[in-house]
């Protein structure tokens, strides 16, 4: 069986991380396959450097200017069927939830972005609203036509079946893996230098992720402000991440500037992987207040780093964390403050949360993800 994986959609962030971790493992499984299954990777020449261990013969590379956003989508609708035919593919795998229907092949999509289906609950800029409306329409249509849908959590799987009317028999759940670079220990001197570069010293609470309305960073800022003022503490709040929604970015800047403990809040923006690893390792608490996720990388990274985690009770976070995070009622500032106080004051609780997080993180493995994905691509009735 010949499998063609379309990787053209992966431009940055979680999509690139997913492919960079999955494809080497998946390529190895195809090389070891005794059934003669073959793998071809459709990518732009600029993406090739992401996969140095994969043989050149496994690639179908596009050259020239790289198309992004709607230009890429239009190009795929016009040309992907030709490439599928040229590669004599039996299965077309698009590790995303949007793609043209191609006749004559089994088509596998991945449902990994819940934002287009729930964004209407939040205040977005006009541009972001239009983008999410289009993504919702395209996603619903594409997922309904797919022969198989890979859902990245039970929450996403149930949503596809119950809200999008995708047949349950066509859905399989496959968690992401964890990046082994995220771990509780690191070179101490290097870690301290990186924190100093970011302007961080002493104890700090961390919140992270793309700055989008559903991440509820404003709740963390308010809870932190009220907590440190009432407790008389001087610990810091570090906000790591950037976003594309201008209106929400402006809101967060106003919240920070309006805080009575402005000097204790450190927005570091988008940081490198190395700096992010250090931020996880040394934070006193990591707070994830998000209300819209599918299989969030930040949750897996925080667990793998051995963080003491406080999380909102919005799915799929309870599914991801199980019993390794303190849960608070989403948007309930008083509840979040209470959980912060409990976690700060009880050293043994933080130690238990760290140990539980490291244990739970072992359930997220790229070798397992690759093995289950391999089966989803080659096993058909």
C-alpha positions, 0 to 999 in steps of 0.5 A, a space after each residue: 500500500 502506498 501512502 502519501 502524506 501532505 505536509 504543506 499545511 505545516 507552517 509553524 507552531 504545533 503543526 511543525 512540532 507534530 511532523 518533526 516528531 512523528 515523521 521520523 518514527 513513522 518513516 522507520 515503521 514503513 521501512 521495517 514493514 514486511 507487507 511492502 507498504 511505502 511512504 511518500 511525503 509531500 512537502 515544500 523544499 523549505 521543510 526538508 531540513 525538518 527531517 534530516 534522518 528521513 531518506 530523500 527518496 521518501 520525499 516529493 518536494 515542491 520548489 519555488 515560492 512557498 504558498 501559505 494560507 488560502 493560496 496554499 488551499 487553492 493550490 491543493 484543490 487544483 493540484 493535489 489529485 494530480 500528485 496523488 495520481 503521479 505517486 500512485 497513492 492508495 491513501 492520502 493522509 492530511 494531518 489537518 482537518 481541511 483538504 480537498 476530496 480526491 477520488 480513488 484513494 482512501 483519505 485520512 484527516 486529523 481533527 486537531 483544532 477546536 477553535 473554529 467550532 467554539 470561537 463564537 463564545 469569545 470576542 475576536 477581531 473581525 479578521 479572526 472571526 472571518 478566518 474561524 468562520 471559513 475554517 469551520 465550514 471547510 473543516 465540517 465539510 472535509 471531516 464529513 467526507 473523510 474515510 477515516 478521522 484521527 481525533 487527538 483526544 476523546 473530547 475531540 472524538 466525541 465532538 466529531 461524532 456528536 456535533 459533526 455527525 462523523 460516523 464513530 466507526 470512522 474515528 480513531 483517537 491518537 494522542 500526540 507524543 511528548 518532546 523528550 527535550 522537555 524534562 525536569 532537569 537541565 544544566 543549572 548554570 545555563 538555566 539561570 543565565 536564560 532566566 536572567 536574559 528574560 529578566 526573571 529572578 526569584 520565584 515565579 508563576 508561569 502561564 503560557 500558550 498563544 495569546 488568544 481569547 479562549 486562553 483566558 490570560 486575563 483571568 490569570 492576571 486578575 487572580 495573580 494580582 489579587 493573590 499577591 496583594 492579599 498575601 503580601 508576596 513578591 513572586 512574579 507572574 511570567 506570561 510566555 506566548 504571542 498571538 495573532 488576534 490584535 484585539 485580544 493582544 491589546 486587552 492583555 496589555 491593558 490588563 497588565 498595565 492596569 494591574 496594581 502589581 504591574 512590576 511583578 508581571 513579566 510578559 516575555 512574548 514568544 520564546 525559543 524552545 530552550 527558554 521555554 524548557 527553562 521556564 517550565 523547569 523553574 516555575 513554582 506553579 504552571 497555570 493553564 486557564 484555557 477553555 478551548 483545546 484539542 490535545 494541547 502541547 503546553 499541557 504535555 510539555 508542562 507534565 513532562 517538565 515536572 510542573 506543579 499544574 493548576 488547570 481549568 476544568 474545561 475539557 480536554 484538560 481533565 482528560 489530559 491531566 487526569 489526577 496530576 493537576 489541581 482543577 479550578 472552575 473556569 472563569 471563577 477567579 476566587 476558585 483560582 486564587 484558592 488553588 494558587 494559595 493551596 499550591 503555594 502554601 503546601 510544599 508536599 502538594 507541589 511535590 505530589 503534583 510534580 511526581 504525578 505529572 511526570 508519571 502521566 507524561 509517560 503515557 504520551 510517546 511519539 513511538 506509540 503515536 507513530 505506531 497507532 498512526 501507521 495502523 490507521 493508515 494501512 489497516 482497512 477492511 
